[in-house]
Amino acid sequence: METANYDLIVVGAGPAGSACAITAARAGARVLLLEKDRFPRHKVCGEFVSPESSRLLEELLGGNPFKDKPQIHATHIFMEHRSVSMRISPAAQSIPRFELDAALAESARSSGVEVQEETGVPEVRENQLFEVITPAKTFTAHAVVNATGRWSQLTQRPAVPEKWIGLKAHFHEVNPSPSVDLYFFDGGYCGVQPVGDDKVNACALVRSSAARSLEEVLALHPFLARRSQDWKQLFPTVTTSGLYFRKPQTDHNGMLLAGDAAGFIDPFAGDGISLALHSGTLAAESLLPFLQSRCSLEQVRRQYHSAYMKHLAPAFRNAARVRMVLSAPAFLRSMLISLAARRPFAQALVSSTRIKARD
């Protein structure tokens, strides 16, 4: 191979980007991880770490520094004026992105990754080598993984027929329940779960026509309005807009895509962080034969696409089916809540939107 600054450059140091960088560096690759923000920082996220990803997260971090974080043992769904509860076993965990992303970036540094914060990437060019252009410098690499999320200068921006907004903040609540509580209403939903120290994370996904602030969101469901009336907000609301759902895409302009750059799963599925960790790890594992001169980059793209579609894409398809029902008229939503009250159906519904373990 022609000489390059790095074997691999990963753009975006969220869970997907850090997982990719850590996995590649531990296998001997020279890796640069670029992040436009500075850690720690808040992100719009439900902060739900599903049990399917706990072992992988522990491997990436070299242990579990979040043992003191709340365990999530149940899901409560509030729809119309009815509710249903489902057990989560083994338990999930609630980990603020403010802490999780910083810990993953630090693990990347400890694994030999060069991490540069406050470094945006407006353009990547593919020639004999990839040229990764930043405001201060241009880097070269044999491969690039785009883990920049749903919206960035490196990610395709399709026409969005309806605008969805994500909003999130932490609030003080006395003795919150050890559960993730999902409140559905016309135009979206809001998830609430504990994050430790009598704090809860309230994260909503709504149509822009339904609400534009968390205050408006909290008033859209009667149960949520009563619950939140004594909350005290702990930091300014974090927002993200232009959210959209599409079929997963595994490469673009020569780069492999990981995390939300590859596909955005419905937040109610609770598998966003897990998908990010697994897709980032899978991207790195797929690239290793190429970085070791044992196959072509085109073969890597095909292999990664095949593995992604087999192991990760089913969660997107099943979550999309649930979304269609949840967006249906009220009488159909009422039928769903009746079915969800039956335990075998409820457990099958949750299982269908989760990643299956890879061999």
Buried (B, 14 or more C-beta within 10 A) or exposed (E): EEEBBBBBBBBBBBBBBBBBBBBBBBBEBBBBBBBBBEBBEBBBBBBBBBBBBBEBBEBBBEEEBBEEBBBBBBBBBBBEEEBBBBEBEEBBBBBBBBBBBBBBBBBBBEBBBBBBBEBBBEEBBEEEBBBBBBEEEEBBBBBBBBBBBBBBEBBEEEEEEEEBBBBBBBBBBEEBBBBBBBBBBBBBBBBBBBBBEEBBBBBBBBBBEBBBBBEEBBBBBEBBEEBBEEBEBEEEBBBBBEBBBEEBBBBBBBBBBBBBBBBBBBBBBBBBBBBBBBBBBBBBBBBBBBBEEEBEBEEBBBBBBEBBBEBBBBBBEBBBEBBEEBBEEEEEBBEBBEEBBEEEEBBEBBEBBBBEEEE
